[in-house]
């Protein structure tokens, strides 16, 4: 009976030592996982906000909706389309986003700034939102315009006042500052400030 107790005591001691090592290993793996998560988060933040966009990245295909790849220079032109509205003031339309499936246009005129989305697959052309002339003035005064190129190679996002995270094509607007200037111009046009001159 003495031998059985001795074996039980030594098995108990081995179990404690093994348990301590398993706990150490679990702690080490958890610390490694936390470090990996921190590195991944830091890389994503850099990629999203700080990394410059390279010219040769423009042709990569990471987008969900791919541009056709066979656009002519005419297709890619930002294309200001000017026409007269019902009250004699001119309207200006600019394409900000283009893929095989969709196009997004911003139109500035007497009605304010209007965003419309053209779905090429089903042939729909729907107004998405409208910013009134008075709201356009407020947005300009508060400088509530933001352009975020982000990590994607072919598209970024822009915000105009309360209209947040709308896609734009980097092929049409390779520089974020250029799009911001275009949005400011459209807002001035929509507010009526340009037509007063």
RONU-64245 format. One record per residue: residue number from 1; x, z, y of N, C-alpha, C in turn. Coordinates in steps of 0.2 Angstrom, whole numbers, always signed. Atoms other than C-alpha are relative to their C-alpha. Layout:
> NUM, X, Z, Y, X, Z, Y, X, Z, Y $
...
***
This chain:
> 1, +4, +0, -6, +0, +0, +0, +4, +0, +6 $
> 2, -5, +0, -6, +15, +3, +12, +2, -7, +1 $
> 3, -2, +7, -2, +20, -15, +10, -5, -4, +3 $
> 4, +5, +4, -3, +4, -22, +14, -1, +2, +8 $
> 5, +1, -2, -7, +3, -12, +31, +6, -3, +3 $
> 6, -6, +3, -4, +21, -18, +35, -1, -7, +1 $
> 7, +2, +7, -1, +16, -36, +32, -5, -1, +6 $
> 8, +5, +1, -5, +1, -34, +43, +3, +2, +7 $
> 9, -3, -2, -7, +11, -25, +57, +5, -6, +2 $
> 10, -4, +5, -2, +24, -39, +56, -4, -7, +2 $
> 11, +4, +6, -1, +11, -53, +56, -3, +1, +7 $
> 12, +3, -2, -6, +3, -44, +71, +5, -1, +6 $
> 13, -6, +1, -5, +20, -44, +80, +1, -8, +2 $
> 14, -1, +7, -1, +22, -63, +77, -6, -3, +4 $
> 15, +5, +2, -4, +5, -66, +83, +0, +1, +7 $
> 16, -1, -2, -7, +8, -57, +99, +6, -5, +4 $
> 17, -6, +4, -3, +25, -67, +102, -3, -7, +1 $
> 18, +3, +6, +0, +16, -83, +98, -5, -1, +5 $
> 19, +5, +0, -5, +2, -79, +109, +3, +0, +7 $
> 20, -4, +0, -7, +14, -75, +124, +3, -7, +1 $
> 21, -2, +7, -1, +22, -92, +121, -5, -5, +2 $
> 22, +5, +5, -2, +6, -102, +121, -3, +2, +7 $
> 23, +2, -1, -7, +1, -93, +137, +5, -3, +5 $
> 24, -5, +3, -5, +17, -98, +145, +0, -7, +0 $
> 25, +1, +7, +0, +15, -116, +140, -6, -2, +3 $
> 26, +6, +1, -3, -3, -116, +146, +1, +0, +8 $
> 27, -2, -1, -7, +3, -109, +163, +4, -6, +3 $
> 28, -5, +5, -2, +17, -122, +164, -4, -7, +0 $
> 29, +4, +6, +0, +5, -136, +160, -5, +0, +6 $
> 30, +5, -1, -6, -8, -130, +173, +4, -1, +6 $
> 31, -4, +1, -6, +6, -129, +186, +2, -8, +1 $
> 32, -2, +7, -1, +12, -147, +182, -6, -4, +2 $
> 33, +6, +3, -2, -6, -153, +183, -2, +0, +7 $
> 34, +1, -1, -7, -8, -145, +200, +5, -4, +4 $
> 35, -5, +4, -4, +8, -153, +206, -2, -7, +0 $
> 36, +2, +7, +0, +3, -170, +200, -6, -2, +4 $
> 37, +6, +1, -4, -14, -168, +208, +2, -1, +8 $
> 38, -3, +0, -7, -5, -164, +225, +3, -6, +2 $
> 39, -4, +6, -2, +7, -178, +224, -5, -6, +0 $
> 40, +5, +5, +0, -8, -190, +220, -4, +0, +6 $
> 41, +4, -1, -6, -18, -184, +234, +4, -2, +6 $
> 42, -5, +2, -5, -3, -186, +246, +1, -7, +0 $
> 43, -1, +7, +0, +0, -203, +240, -6, -4, +3 $
> 44, +6, +3, -3, -18, -208, +243, -1, +0, +7 $
> 45, +0, -1, -7, -18, -201, +260, +5, -5, +4 $
> 46, -5, +5, -3, -2, -211, +265, -3, -7, -1 $
> 47, +2, +7, +1, -9, -227, +257, -6, -1, +4 $
> 48, +6, +1, -4, -26, -225, +266, +1, +0, +8 $
> 49, +0, -1, -7, -20, -220, +283, +7, -2, +4 $
> 50, -7, +1, -3, -1, -222, +286, +3, -7, -2 $
> 51, -4, +6, +2, +5, -237, +276, -1, -6, +4 $
> 52, +2, +6, -4, +7, -253, +286, -2, -5, -5 $
> 53, +2, +5, +4, -1, -268, +279, +5, -6, +0 $
> 54, -5, +5, +0, +11, -281, +273, -4, -7, +0 $
> 55, +3, +7, +0, +8, -300, +276, -2, -3, -7 $
> 56, +1, +3, +6, +10, -304, +258, -5, +3, -5 $
> 57, +5, -3, +4, -3, -292, +252, -7, -4, +1 $
> 58, +7, +3, -1, -17, -303, +259, -2, -4, -5 $
> 59, +2, +4, +5, -17, -314, +244, -2, +4, -6 $
> 60, +1, -4, +6, -19, -300, +231, -8, +1, -1 $
> 61, +7, -1, +2, -36, -297, +222, -2, +6, -2 $
> 62, +2, -7, +1, -41, -279, +223, -7, +1, +2 $
> 63, +7, -1, -3, -58, -282, +231, -5, -1, -6 $
> 64, +5, +1, +4, -74, -281, +222, -3, -7, +1 $
> 65, +2, +7, -2, -80, -297, +231, +6, -4, +2 $
> 66, -6, +4, -2, -66, -310, +232, -2, -6, +5 $
> 67, +1, +6, -4, -65, -323, +246, +1, -6, -5 $
> 68, +0, +6, +4, -67, -340, +239, +7, -3, -1 $
> 69, -6, +2, +1, -49, -344, +242, +1, -7, +2 $
> 70, +0, +7, -2, -53, -362, +247, -3, -1, +7 $
> 71, +3, +1, -7, -59, -358, +265, +5, -4, +4 $
> 72, -4, +4, -5, -54, -370, +278, +1, +4, +6 $
> 73, -2, -4, -6, -47, -365, +295, -7, +1, +4 $
> 74, +7, +0, -4, -65, -369, +302, -4, +6, -3 $
> 75, +4, -5, +3, -73, -357, +289, +3, +7, +2 $
> 76, -3, -6, -2, -61, -343, +294, +0, +2, +7 $
> 77, +0, -1, -7, -62, -345, +313, -6, +6, +1 $
> 78, +4, -6, -2, -70, -329, +320, -7, -4, +3 $
> 79, +6, +4, -2, -82, -342, +328, -4, +3, +4 $
> 80, +5, -3, -4, -90, -337, +343, -5, -6, +1 $
> 81, +6, +5, -1, -107, -346, +344, -4, +3, +6 $
> 82, +3, -2, -6, -114, -345, +361, -7, -4, +0 $
> 83, +6, +3, -1, -132, -349, +364, -4, +3, +6 $
> 84, +4, -4, -5, -145, -345, +377, -6, +3, -3 $
> 85, +5, -4, +2, -158, -332, +374, -6, -2, +4 $
> 86, +6, +1, -3, -176, -332, +379, +0, +2, +8 $
> 87, +0, -2, -7, -172, -324, +396, +6, -3, +4 $
> 88, -5, +3, -4, -158, -335, +401, +7, +2, -1 $
> 89, -6, -2, +1, -144, -324, +396, +3, -2, -6 $
> 90, -3, +3, +6, -131, -330, +384, +1, +5, -6 $
> 91, -1, -4, +6, -129, -323, +366, +7, -2, -3 $
> 92, -6, +2, +3, -113, -323, +357, +0, +4, -7 $
> 93, +0, -3, +7, -111, -321, +338, +7, -1, -3 $
> 94, -7, +0, +3, -95, -317, +329, -1, +2, -8 $
> 95, +0, -1, +7, -92, -317, +310, +5, +6, -1 $
> 96, -5, -6, +1, -83, -300, +305, +1, +1, -8 $
> 97, -1, -1, +7, -85, -301, +286, -2, -6, -4 $
> 98, +1, +5, +4, -84, -315, +273, +3, +0, -7 $
> 99, -2, +1, +7, -84, -317, +254, -4, -5, -3 $
> 100, +4, +6, +3, -91, -329, +242, -7, +2, +0 $
> 101, +7, -2, +1, -107, -318, +241, -3, +2, +7 $
> 102, +3, -3, -6, -109, -311, +259, +4, -2, +6 $
> 103, -3, +0, -7, -106, -313, +277, -3, +5, +5 $
> 104, +3, -5, -5, -109, -301, +291, +2, -3, +7 $
> 105, +0, +3, -7, -112, -307, +309, -2, +6, +5 $
> 106, +2, -4, -5, -112, -297, +325, -2, -4, +6 $
> 107, +3, +4, -5, -123, -304, +339, -1, +4, +6 $
> 108, +1, -4, -6, -122, -298, +357, -4, -4, +5 $
> 109, +4, +4, -5, -135, -303, +370, -5, +5, +3 $
> 110, +5, -4, -4, -150, -297, +380, -3, +6, -4 $
> 111, +3, -4, +5, -157, -288, +364, +5, +6, -2 $
> 112, -5, -5, +2, -141, -277, +363, +5, -3, -5 $
> 113, -4, +2, +5, -129, -278, +348, -3, +0, -6 $
> 114, +4, +0, +6, -137, -284, +332, +5, -2, -6 $
> 115, -4, +1, +6, -129, -284, +315, -4, -3, -5 $
> 116, +4, +3, +5, -135, -296, +302, +4, -2, -6 $
> 117, -4, +1, +6, -130, -298, +284, -3, -6, -4 $
> 118, +3, +6, +4, -132, -315, +275, +3, +0, -7 $
> 119, -2, +0, +7, -132, -314, +256, -1, -7, -2 $
> 120, +0, +7, +2, -127, -331, +250, -3, -2, -7 $
> 121, +3, +1, +7, -133, -328, +232, -7, -1, +0 $
> 122, +7, +1, +0, -151, -326, +236, -3, -3, +6 $
> 123, +2, +4, -6, -151, -335, +253, -4, +5, +5 $
> 124, +3, -5, -5, -157, -319, +263, +4, +0, +6 $
> 125, -4, -1, -6, -152, -316, +281, -4, +5, +3 $
> 126, +3, -6, -2, -157, -299, +286, +3, +4, +5 $
> 127, -2, -4, -6, -155, -289, +302, +1, +7, -3 $
> 128, -1, -6, +2, -146, -273, +297, -1, +6, +5 $
> 129, +1, -5, -5, -146, -263, +313, +1, -3, +7 $
> 130, +0, +2, -7, -147, -265, +332, +2, +6, +4 $
> 131, -2, -5, -5, -139, -256, +346, -2, -2, +7 $
> 132, +4, +2, -6, -149, -256, +362, +6, -1, +6 $
> 133, -5, +1, -6, -140, -261, +379, +2, +7, +3 $
> 134, -2, -6, -3, -141, -243, +385, +5, +4, -5 $
> 135, -4, -4, +5, -134, -236, +369, +7, -3, -1 $
> 136, -6, +3, +0, -120, -249, +370, +4, +2, +6 $
> 137, -4, -3, -6, -115, -242, +387, +2, +7, -2 $
> 138, -2, -6, +2, -115, -225, +380, +6, +0, -5 $
> 139, -5, +0, +5, -104, -230, +365, +7, -2, +4 $
> 140, -5, +2, -3, -92, -239, +377, +3, +6, +5 $
> 141, -2, -6, -4, -91, -223, +389, +3, +5, -4 $
> 142, -3, -5, +5, -87, -212, +374, +5, -2, -4 $
> 143, -5, +3, +4, -76, -224, +366, -1, +2, -8 $
> 144, +2, -1, +7, -85, -222, +349, +1, -6, -4 $
> 145, -1, +6, +4, -77, -237, +341, +6, +2, -4 $
> 146, -6, -1, +5, -65, -235, +326, +1, -6, -5 $
> 147, -1, +6, +5, -57, -248, +315, +5, +3, -5 $
> 148, -4, -3, +5, -49, -242, +299, +2, -5, -5 $
> 149, -2, +5, +5, -39, -255, +289, +0, +2, -7 $
> 150, +0, -2, +7, -38, -244, +274, +5, -3, -5 $
> 151, -5, +2, +5, -28, -247, +258, -2, -7, -3 $
> 152, +2, +6, +3, -38, -263, +253, +4, -6, +3 $
> 153, -4, +5, -3, -29, -279, +255, -4, -5, +4 $
> 154, +4, +5, -3, -43, -290, +260, -6, +3, +5 $
> 155, +6, -3, -4, -56, -278, +269, +2, +7, +3 $
> 156, +0, -7, -3, -56, -263, +281, -7, +2, +2 $
> 157, +7, -3, -2, -70, -253, +289, +0, +1, +7 $
> 158, +1, -1, -8, -76, -252, +307, -6, +5, +1 $
> 159, +6, -4, -2, -88, -240, +315, -1, -1, +8 $
> 160, +3, +1, -7, -98, -243, +331, -5, +5, +2 $
> 161, +5, -6, -1, -106, -227, +337, -3, +3, -6 $
> 162, +3, -3, +6, -118, -221, +324, +0, -5, -6 $
> 163, +0, +5, +6, -116, -237, +313, +7, +1, -3 $
> 164, -6, -2, +3, -102, -231, +302, +2, -4, -7 $
> 165, -3, +3, +7, -91, -239, +288, -2, -7, -2 $
> 166, +2, +7, +1, -95, -257, +290, +6, -4, -2 $
> 167, -5, +4, +2, -84, -269, +281, +2, -6, +5 $
> 168, -2, +6, -4, -73, -282, +290, +5, -3, -4 $
> 169, -5, +4, +4, -62, -296, +283, +7, +0, +4 $
> 170, -7, +0, -3, -43, -294, +286, +2, -7, +2 $
> 171, -2, +7, -1, -41, -313, +285, -3, -2, +7 $
> 172, +3, +2, -7, -53, -314, +301, +3, +4, +5 $
> 173, -3, -4, -4, -45, -299, +309, +6, +4, -3 $
> 174, -5, -3, +3, -28, -296, +303, +3, +7, +3 $
> 175, -2, -6, -4, -24, -283, +317, -6, +5, +2 $
> 176, +6, -4, -2, -36, -268, +319, -1, +0, +7 $
> 177, +1, +0, -8, -33, -268, +338, -4, -6, +2 $
> 178, +3, +6, -2, -39, -286, +339, -8, +1, -2 $
> 179, +7, -1, +2, -56, -281, +330, -3, +5, +5 $
> 180, +2, -5, -4, -57, -265, +341, -2, -4, +7 $
> 181, +1, +3, -7, -55, -276, +357, -6, -5, +0 $
> 182, +6, +5, +1, -68, -289, +350, -6, +4, +0 $
> 183, +5, -5, +0, -80, -274, +347, -2, +2, +7 $
> 184, +1, -2, -7, -78, -268, +365, -3, -6, +4 $
> 185, +3, +6, -3, -81, -286, +371, -7, -1, -1 $
> 186, +7, +1, +2, -97, -287, +361, -4, +5, +3 $
> 187, +4, -6, -3, -103, -270, +367, -1, -1, +8 $
> 188, +0, +1, -7, -99, -275, +385, -6, -6, +1 $
> 189, +5, +5, -1, -109, -291, +383, -7, +2, -2 $
> 190, +6, -2, +2, -123, -282, +374, -3, +5, +5 $
> 191, +2, -5, -5, -124, -269, +388, -2, -4, +6 $
> 192, +2, +4, -6, -126, -283, +401, +6, +0, +5 $
> 193, -5, -1, -5, -110, -278, +410, +4, -7, +1 $
> 194, -3, +7, -1, -102, -296, +407, -4, -5, +3 $
> 195, +5, +4, -3, -117, -305, +413, -1, +1, +7 $
> 196, +1, -1, -7, -117, -297, +430, +6, -3, +4 $
> 197, -6, +3, -4, -100, -305, +435, -2, -7, +2 $
***
